Amino acid sequence: MISIFNKKGRSADTPNPNMSALDPTITLEKQVAEQIYNALQGDIVNEVFKQLSNNDSDAWWRSNMEGHSLKVDKELLPDMYELCMSVKEKLDFKGPVDFYVTGDSTVNAFSVAAENEGEANIVNINSGLLDLMTRDELEFVVGHELGHLINKDTALSRLINYVFPEDTLPPISLLYKIRLHSQLAELVADRYGYMATGNLESCVTAFFKIASGLDLEKMNVSMDVLLKQNLKHLEYFLHDKGVSRATHPVNPIRIQAINLFANATSQDELEQGMEQLISILLKVGNSEQDEHLARFIASAGLLMASVDNTANKEEIDTIIEHLAALKIFPKKFLEEIMQGDITETFNDSVSNLMNINPGLRESMLNYMIGITMSDRNINKDEMEMLTQVGTAIGFSNIEIAHMIAAAIQQSFMPDLDAIC
């Protein structure tokens, strides 16, 4: 249930008494991070890159910050230094951190984890933030960036960038997982930001200032109106066509997520509240057709694969590959379809797709033909099923034969066992 939290939030002097008992991490974020790391062979790849003599991003970052930014020094910037050290102590962060301020009007900040042993981590705050933020809001921002270091997000980002440099894109299934992890990691960092300030209202105003670049007090912006607008936007993402596709979750999600963390009385309450918000991050498509298409791909693939009573790895992999364009966890979705009535799911999905978009019928039949070809074995029962389905969705026998013949010419490869 969505609710508007106390408009006054919690002051820095009266933090959530249950906060210390709540785990700031998110289980799904850990799971997705592990999946990405294992998929990219993290242990092996990281060891390879350690051997490269020119792999020294620490020196690049250090030179850039020392040469173009202002280091937060106790004597030079005593107030800012005290704030940063105070946040570091609140979060019990033991590693060395160098804080910098960069002359940039962009309302932003970032952190970089040290890659080499003995080097300090880096947290940078753009001057645009200092012009807008109160002390509590700055504590949230600094705590958020330290949260990324605590959660070790940079290490995974480096691995991803090593394997897929510059404009090289990973497979779509992995791309969706990377995006999901990035969004969940932001929610984790937000929790550390709240822990640094203990002031919920300051966390909320910080989000709006970063989003708008406006001084809310100078613009006479009402907190009540902000919160009501946020709930209105959140409802759109929950129940309409809103999709969070950026590396950072949309602000309505972030604000409600930090509200839950600040006010939850137990870990179970927190996790139950987060389920609804995370469901938005799991959305890939934003139309009714996408869901029916995913159900068709899963059920049609399973039916074709089981015609010969043996759904082999090649067929299952082909199904999952197609599902990956519509589901972040395609294998889990396929397993859920397997547990139900596959034939009923197939019939329902075909009926719905034909009502919504009859123009899909050719790609639907071609997909089923592709499943037939994936195991390098074509049998009579599969041809009969293709003809049956093709006829049901409006193709003539000759049209079906032409489509199968074209697929054989374009993609069929005989099984080597048959000729060896």
C-alpha positions as a Python dict, from the first residue, in 0.01 Angstrom:
ca = {
    (1, 'M'): (0, 0, 0),
    (2, 'I'): (136, 340, -97),
    (3, 'S'): (122, 602, 175),
    (4, 'I'): (246, 955, 225),
    (5, 'F'): (500, 960, 507),
    (6, 'N'): (510, 1223, 779),
    (7, 'K'): (575, 1547, 596),
    (8, 'K'): (832, 1648, 859),
    (9, 'G'): (1026, 1327, 813),
    (10, 'R'): (1271, 1230, 1086),
    (11, 'S'): (1514, 1486, 1211),
    (12, 'A'): (1884, 1415, 1231),
    (13, 'D'): (1845, 1402, 1609),
    (14, 'T'): (1564, 1145, 1601),
    (15, 'P'): (1657, 877, 1346),
    (16, 'N'): (1448, 568, 1296),
    (17, 'P'): (1509, 359, 1610),
    (18, 'N'): (1483, 43, 1400),
    (19, 'M'): (1731, 164, 1138),
    (20, 'S'): (2033, -3, 1296),
    (21, 'A'): (1848, -336, 1289),
    (22, 'L'): (1760, -312, 921),
    (23, 'D'): (1989, -454, 655),
    (24, 'P'): (2060, -181, 397),
    (25, 'T'): (2140, -437, 127),
    (26, 'I'): (1883, -582, -116),
    (27, 'T'): (1887, -958, -169),
    (28, 'L'): (1798, -939, -539),
    (29, 'E'): (2082, -691, -599),
    (30, 'K'): (2330, -939, -451),
    (31, 'Q'): (2187, -1223, -659),
    (32, 'V'): (2196, -1029, -986),
    (33, 'A'): (2549, -904, -914),
    (34, 'E'): (2663, -1264, -862),
    (35, 'Q'): (2492, -1378, -1183),
    (36, 'I'): (2661, -1104, -1385),
    (37, 'Y'): (3000, -1173, -1226),
    (38, 'N'): (2977, -1546, -1293),
    (39, 'A'): (2845, -1496, -1648),
    (40, 'L'): (3147, -1278, -1726),
    (41, 'Q'): (3389, -1525, -1564),
    (42, 'G'): (3489, -1258, -1315),
    (43, 'D'): (3764, -1452, -1138),
    (44, 'I'): (3944, -1532, -1464),
    (45, 'V'): (3890, -1197, -1637),
    (46, 'N'): (3998, -991, -1337),
    (47, 'E'): (4315, -1197, -1304),
    (48, 'V'): (4395, -1144, -1672),
    (49, 'F'): (4358, -768, -1648),
    (50, 'K'): (4571, -752, -1335),
    (51, 'Q'): (4859, -874, -1551),
    (52, 'L'): (4830, -583, -1796),
    (53, 'S'): (5100, -326, -1734),
    (54, 'N'): (4889, -40, -1872),
    (55, 'N'): (4589, -115, -1652),
    (56, 'D'): (4618, 175, -1410),
    (57, 'S'): (4291, 360, -1383),
    (58, 'D'): (4386, 467, -1030),
    (59, 'A'): (4660, 689, -1171),
    (60, 'W'): (4423, 831, -1433),
    (61, 'W'): (4157, 921, -1179),
    (62, 'R'): (4410, 1057, -930),
    (63, 'S'): (4573, 1278, -1193),
    (64, 'N'): (4236, 1404, -1312),
    (65, 'M'): (4111, 1490, -964),
    (66, 'E'): (4437, 1638, -835),
    (67, 'G'): (4480, 1843, -1149),
    (68, 'H'): (4128, 1975, -1207),
    (69, 'S'): (3942, 1958, -874),
    (70, 'L'): (3979, 2092, -521),
    (71, 'K'): (4066, 1838, -256),
    (72, 'V'): (3862, 1861, 63),
    (73, 'D'): (4142, 1937, 308),
    (74, 'K'): (4100, 1998, 683),
    (75, 'E'): (4277, 2334, 664),
    (76, 'L'): (4144, 2446, 326),
    (77, 'L'): (3778, 2344, 357),
    (78, 'P'): (3730, 2270, 730),
    (79, 'D'): (3346, 2263, 732),
    (80, 'M'): (3320, 2035, 429),
    (81, 'Y'): (3600, 1818, 565),
    (82, 'E'): (3419, 1779, 897),
    (83, 'L'): (3095, 1685, 719),
    (84, 'C'): (3267, 1418, 507),
    (85, 'M'): (3453, 1269, 803),
    (86, 'S'): (3133, 1269, 1008),
    (87, 'V'): (2945, 1075, 740),
    (88, 'K'): (3235, 833, 700),
    (89, 'E'): (3228, 768, 1074),
    (90, 'K'): (2849, 724, 1086),
    (91, 'L'): (2868, 458, 815),
    (92, 'D'): (3171, 297, 982),
    (93, 'F'): (3367, 310, 656),
    (94, 'K'): (3726, 217, 741),
    (95, 'G'): (3898, 247, 404),
    (96, 'P'): (4084, 563, 299),
    (97, 'V'): (3878, 815, 100),
    (98, 'D'): (3985, 1137, -70),
    (99, 'F'): (3700, 1384, -113),
    (100, 'Y'): (3703, 1642, -394),
    (101, 'V'): (3493, 1933, -514),
    (102, 'T'): (3482, 1997, -889),
    (103, 'G'): (3376, 2327, -1044),
    (104, 'D'): (3073, 2198, -1232),
    (105, 'S'): (2723, 2344, -1230),
    (106, 'T'): (2577, 1996, -1288),
    (107, 'V'): (2395, 1888, -971),
    (108, 'N'): (2575, 1558, -934),
    (109, 'A'): (2834, 1353, -744),
    (110, 'F'): (3021, 1025, -802),
    (111, 'S'): (3253, 779, -633),
    (112, 'V'): (3540, 567, -765),
    (113, 'A'): (3670, 267, -575),
    (114, 'A'): (4048, 229, -558),
    (115, 'E'): (4167, -43, -792),
    (116, 'N'): (4518, -82, -653),
    (117, 'E'): (4606, -167, -296),
    (118, 'G'): (4721, 132, -95),
    (119, 'E'): (4531, 387, -304),
    (120, 'A'): (4248, 592, -153),
    (121, 'N'): (3893, 573, -283),
    (122, 'I'): (3754, 888, -443),
    (123, 'V'): (3430, 1075, -377),
    (124, 'N'): (3364, 1384, -591),
    (125, 'I'): (3098, 1646, -533),
    (126, 'N'): (3019, 1899, -804),
    (127, 'S'): (3006, 2261, -693),
    (128, 'G'): (2648, 2279, -822),
    (129, 'L'): (2547, 2060, -528),
    (130, 'L'): (2713, 2286, -273),
    (131, 'D'): (2520, 2584, -408),
    (132, 'L'): (2183, 2412, -357),
    (133, 'M'): (2213, 2166, -69),
    (134, 'T'): (2167, 2209, 305),
    (135, 'R'): (2404, 2026, 539),
    (136, 'D'): (2160, 1736, 588),
    (137, 'E'): (2112, 1706, 214),
    (138, 'L'): (2488, 1702, 158),
    (139, 'E'): (2520, 1430, 422),
    (140, 'F'): (2271, 1224, 223),
    (141, 'V'): (2468, 1276, -100),
    (142, 'V'): (2805, 1191, 59),
    (143, 'G'): (2651, 890, 235),
    (144, 'H'): (2502, 773, -94),
    (145, 'E'): (2843, 782, -266),
    (146, 'L'): (3011, 603, 25),
    (147, 'G'): (2729, 348, 0),
    (148, 'H'): (2844, 263, -351),
    (149, 'L'): (3193, 198, -215),
    (150, 'I'): (3060, -14, 71),
    (151, 'N'): (2847, -214, -173),
    (152, 'K'): (3145, -259, -410),
    (153, 'D'): (2951, -144, -716),
    (154, 'T'): (3256, -4, -896),
    (155, 'A'): (3431, -342, -908),
    (156, 'L'): (3142, -498, -1101),
    (157, 'S'): (3118, -196, -1333),
    (158, 'R'): (3489, -229, -1413),
    (159, 'L'): (3446, -596, -1501),
    (160, 'I'): (3154, -515, -1732),
    (161, 'N'): (3350, -237, -1901),
    (162, 'Y'): (3652, -466, -1947),
    (163, 'V'): (3447, -731, -2126),
    (164, 'F'): (3226, -486, -2319),
    (165, 'P'): (3438, -175, -2385),
    (166, 'E'): (3307, 151, -2530),
    (167, 'D'): (3018, 90, -2771),
    (168, 'T'): (3022, -290, -2750),
    (169, 'L'): (2685, -409, -2624),
    (170, 'P'): (2635, -727, -2423),
    (171, 'P'): (2360, -977, -2517),
    (172, 'I'): (2018, -832, -2443),
    (173, 'S'): (1949, -1072, -2155),
    (174, 'L'): (2271, -962, -1986),
    (175, 'L'): (2205, -598, -2072),
    (176, 'Y'): (1874, -611, -1884),
    (177, 'K'): (2045, -773, -1584),
    (178, 'I'): (2314, -503, -1582),
    (179, 'R'): (2050, -232, -1590),
    (180, 'L'): (1852, -398, -1310),
    (181, 'H'): (2163, -430, -1096),
    (182, 'S'): (2253, -66, -1149),
    (183, 'Q'): (1905, 44, -1041),
    (184, 'L'): (1900, -180, -733),
    (185, 'A'): (2250, -62, -638),
    (186, 'E'): (2121, 296, -642),
    (187, 'L'): (1845, 203, -399),
    (188, 'V'): (2103, 42, -169),
    (189, 'A'): (2321, 354, -186),
    (190, 'D'): (2017, 568, -104),
    (191, 'R'): (1970, 368, 216),
    (192, 'Y'): (2326, 444, 320),
    (193, 'G'): (2256, 809, 239),
    (194, 'Y'): (1960, 805, 476),
    (195, 'M'): (2170, 635, 743),
    (196, 'A'): (2422, 919, 709),
    (197, 'T'): (2170, 1195, 778),
    (198, 'G'): (1875, 1030, 955),
    (199, 'N'): (1656, 1305, 811),
    (200, 'L'): (1400, 1168, 569),
    (201, 'E'): (1276, 1505, 450),
    (202, 'S'): (1630, 1608, 355),
    (203, 'C'): (1666, 1292, 146),
    (204, 'V'): (1346, 1379, -40),
    (205, 'T'): (1439, 1741, -101),
    (206, 'A'): (1783, 1629, -221),
    (207, 'F'): (1618, 1410, -487),
    (208, 'F'): (1403, 1696, -611),
    (209, 'K'): (1693, 1941, -615),
    (210, 'I'): (1907, 1697, -815),
    (211, 'A'): (1618, 1637, -1056),
    (212, 'S'): (1524, 2002, -1106),
    (213, 'G'): (1833, 2202, -1017),
    (214, 'L'): (1600, 2437, -826),
    (215, 'D'): (1636, 2589, -482),
    (216, 'L'): (1303, 2467, -343),
    (217, 'E'): (1289, 2719, -61),
    (218, 'K'): (1361, 3011, -292),
    (219, 'M'): (1094, 2884, -533),
    (220, 'N'): (844, 2846, -244),
    (221, 'V'): (787, 2477, -323),
    (222, 'S'): (554, 2299, -79),
    (223, 'M'): (666, 1962, 61),
    (224, 'D'): (302, 1850, 74),
    (225, 'V'): (258, 1919, -297),
    (226, 'L'): (588, 1746, -378),
    (227, 'L'): (483, 1430, -197),
    (228, 'K'): (136, 1423, -352),
    (229, 'Q'): (288, 1468, -698),
    (230, 'N'): (535, 1189, -625),
    (231, 'L'): (256, 947, -535),
    (232, 'K'): (69, 1042, -852),
    (233, 'H'): (377, 968, -1062),
    (234, 'L'): (440, 643, -873),
    (235, 'E'): (85, 523, -944),
    (236, 'Y'): (157, 571, -1314),
    (237, 'F'): (460, 346, -1295),
    (238, 'L'): (278, 86, -1086),
    (239, 'H'): (-46, 57, -1278),
    (240, 'D'): (-5, 217, -1618),
    (241, 'K'): (268, 207, -1883),
    (242, 'G'): (557, 357, -1689),
    (243, 'V'): (888, 174, -1733),
    (244, 'S'): (1213, 258, -1553),
    (245, 'R'): (1474, 207, -1825),
    (246, 'A'): (1764, 428, -1713),
    (247, 'T'): (2065, 323, -1504),
    (248, 'H'): (1905, 502, -1206),
    (249, 'P'): (1550, 425, -1091),
    (250, 'V'): (1299, 702, -1150),
    (251, 'N'): (1261, 939, -856),
    (252, 'P'): (909, 823, -757),
    (253, 'I'): (1054, 477, -691),
    (254, 'R'): (1360, 609, -507),
    (255, 'I'): (1157, 835, -280),
    (256, 'Q'): (907, 565, -186),
    (257, 'A'): (1188, 312, -136),
    (258, 'I'): (1374, 537, 106),
    (259, 'N'): (1045, 613, 280),
    (260, 'L'): (998, 239, 337),
    (261, 'F'): (1351, 200, 471),
    (262, 'A'): (1309, 499, 704),
    (263, 'N'): (976, 386, 848),
    (264, 'A'): (983, 4, 839),
    (265, 'T'): (962, -158, 1181),
    (266, 'S'): (1112, -489, 1066),
    (267, 'Q'): (1311, -642, 781),
    (268, 'D'): (1005, -839, 669),
    (269, 'E'): (796, -524, 649),
    (270, 'L'): (1067, -353, 448),
    (271, 'E'): (1106, -639, 201),
    (272, 'Q'): (731, -679, 152),
    (273, 'G'): (698, -310, 76),
    (274, 'M'): (988, -324, -169),
    (275, 'E'): (835, -606, -374),
    (276, 'Q'): (586, -372, -540),
    (277, 'L'): (855, -116, -626),
    (278, 'I'): (1100, -376, -758),
    (279, 'S'): (823, -514, -981),
    (280, 'I'): (846, -186, -1176),
    (281, 'L'): (1219, -238, -1230),
    (282, 'L'): (1149, -587, -1362),
    (283, 'K'): (923, -455, -1638),
    (284, 'V'): (1080, -473, -1982),
    (285, 'G'): (782, -402, -2205),
    (286, 'N'): (496, -165, -2139),
    (287, 'S'): (214, -313, -2344),
    (288, 'E'): (-39, -591, -2306),
    (289, 'Q'): (98, -746, -2625),
    (290, 'D'): (442, -798, -2468),
    (291, 'E'): (304, -1021, -2193),
    (292, 'H'): (98, -1231, -2433),
    (293, 'L'): (399, -1259, -2665),
    (294, 'A'): (620, -1383, -2381),
    (295, 'R'): (360, -1645, -2291),
    (296, 'F'): (337, -1749, -2656),
    (297, 'I'): (715, -1782, -2694),
    (298, 'A'): (737, -1999, -2381),
    (299, 'S'): (436, -2222, -2449),
    (300, 'A'): (480, -2255, -2826),
    (301, 'G'): (847, -2336, -2780),
    (302, 'L'): (774, -2600, -2518),
    (303, 'L'): (502, -2759, -2732),
    (304, 'M'): (727, -2778, -3037),
    (305, 'A'): (1019, -2908, -2832),
    (306, 'S'): (806, -3184, -2679),
    (307, 'V'): (658, -3316, -3004),
    (308, 'D'): (932, -3581, -3015),
    (309, 'N'): (901, -3626, -2634),
    (310, 'T'): (1252, -3491, -2573),
    (311, 'A'): (1301, -3119, -2521),
    (312, 'N'): (1678, -3091, -2560),
    (313, 'K'): (1918, -2818, -2454),
    (314, 'E'): (1934, -2655, -2797),
    (315, 'E'): (1558, -2612, -2807),
    (316, 'I'): (1535, -2479, -2451),
    (317, 'D'): (1824, -2239, -2514),
    (318, 'T'): (1647, -2106, -2823),
    (319, 'I'): (1328, -2046, -2623),
    (320, 'I'): (1519, -1865, -2347),
    (321, 'E'): (1707, -1656, -2603),
    (322, 'H'): (1380, -1528, -2748),
    (323, 'L'): (1226, -1473, -2403),
    (324, 'A'): (1526, -1266, -2300),
    (325, 'A'): (1398, -978, -2511),
    (326, 'L'): (1084, -964, -2295),
    (327, 'K'): (1181, -1092, -1951),
    (328, 'I'): (1476, -1009, -1724),
    (329, 'F'): (1462, -1360, -1580),
    (330, 'P'): (1361, -1567, -1886),
    (331, 'K'): (1455, -1906, -1742),
    (332, 'K'): (1245, -1848, -1430),
    (333, 'F'): (951, -1736, -1646),
    (334, 'L'): (983, -2049, -1862),
    (335, 'E'): (984, -2269, -1551),
    (336, 'E'): (665, -2099, -1431),
    (337, 'I'): (495, -2172, -1766),
    (338, 'M'): (609, -2534, -1740),
    (339, 'Q'): (427, -2572, -1408),
    (340, 'G'): (93, -2473, -1560),
    (341, 'D'): (-121, -2604, -1845),
    (342, 'I'): (109, -2537, -2142),
    (343, 'T'): (-155, -2608, -2407),
    (344, 'E'): (-405, -2372, -2241),
    (345, 'T'): (-139, -2101, -2213),
    (346, 'F'): (-55, -2148, -2582),
    (347, 'N'): (-417, -2127, -2696),
    (348, 'D'): (-486, -1819, -2483),
    (349, 'S'): (-172, -1639, -2600),
    (350, 'V'): (-242, -1710, -2968),
    (351, 'S'): (-601, -1593, -2933),
    (352, 'N'): (-500, -1271, -2757),
    (353, 'L'): (-220, -1193, -3001),
    (354, 'M'): (-446, -1245, -3302),
    (355, 'N'): (-700, -1006, -3150),
    (356, 'I'): (-440, -741, -3062),
    (357, 'N'): (-210, -765, -3364),
    (358, 'P'): (-288, -1017, -3643),
    (359, 'G'): (23, -896, -3825),
    (360, 'L'): (233, -1101, -3582),
    (361, 'R'): (115, -1433, -3723),
    (362, 'E'): (405, -1471, -3968),
    (363, 'S'): (673, -1410, -3704),
    (364, 'M'): (485, -1642, -3465),
    (365, 'L'): (491, -1932, -3712),
    (366, 'N'): (850, -1859, -3811),
    (367, 'Y'): (947, -1876, -3443),
    (368, 'M'): (790, -2222, -3413),
    (369, 'I'): (970, -2332, -3729),
    (370, 'G'): (1294, -2206, -3575),
    (371, 'I'): (1238, -2421, -3266),
    (372, 'T'): (1195, -2719, -3496),
    (373, 'M'): (1528, -2645, -3667),
    (374, 'S'): (1722, -2576, -3346),
    (375, 'D'): (1793, -2941, -3265),
    (376, 'R'): (1904, -3014, -3626),
    (377, 'N'): (1634, -3275, -3658),
    (378, 'I'): (1303, -3241, -3842),
    (379, 'N'): (1035, -3507, -3804),
    (380, 'K'): (690, -3568, -3948),
    (381, 'D'): (503, -3494, -3625),
    (382, 'E'): (665, -3150, -3607),
    (383, 'M'): (564, -3073, -3965),
    (384, 'E'): (207, -3178, -3889),
    (385, 'M'): (195, -2951, -3584),
    (386, 'L'): (334, -2656, -3780),
    (387, 'T'): (68, -2710, -4045),
    (388, 'Q'): (-205, -2734, -3782),
    (389, 'V'): (-100, -2414, -3608),
    (390, 'G'): (-35, -2230, -3934),
    (391, 'T'): (-380, -2318, -4065),
    (392, 'A'): (-542, -2208, -3738),
    (393, 'I'): (-392, -1860, -3764),
    (394, 'G'): (-492, -1814, -4126),
    (395, 'F'): (-218, -1951, -4353),
    (396, 'S'): (-284, -2184, -4644),
    (397, 'N'): (-94, -2513, -4675),
    (398, 'I'): (115, -2376, -4962),
    (399, 'E'): (207, -2066, -4760),
    (400, 'I'): (313, -2284, -4469),
    (401, 'A'): (520, -2502, -4699),
    (402, 'H'): (693, -2195, -4847),
    (403, 'M'): (780, -2067, -4497),
    (404, 'I'): (923, -2403, -4388),
    (405, 'A'): (1119, -2438, -4713),
    (406, 'A'): (1266, -2089, -4673),
    (407, 'A'): (1373, -2169, -4317),
    (408, 'I'): (1538, -2494, -4428),
    (409, 'Q'): (1733, -2312, -4698),
    (410, 'Q'): (1838, -2027, -4471),
    (411, 'S'): (1919, -2192, -4142),
    (412, 'F'): (1897, -2571, -4135),
    (413, 'M'): (2221, -2750, -4047),
    (414, 'P'): (2223, -3133, -4040),
    (415, 'D'): (2327, -3313, -3723),
    (416, 'L'): (2687, -3435, -3759),
    (417, 'D'): (2593, -3763, -3591),
    (418, 'A'): (2377, -3842, -3893),
    (419, 'I'): (2668, -3830, -4135),
    (420, 'C'): (2957, -3959, -3927),
}
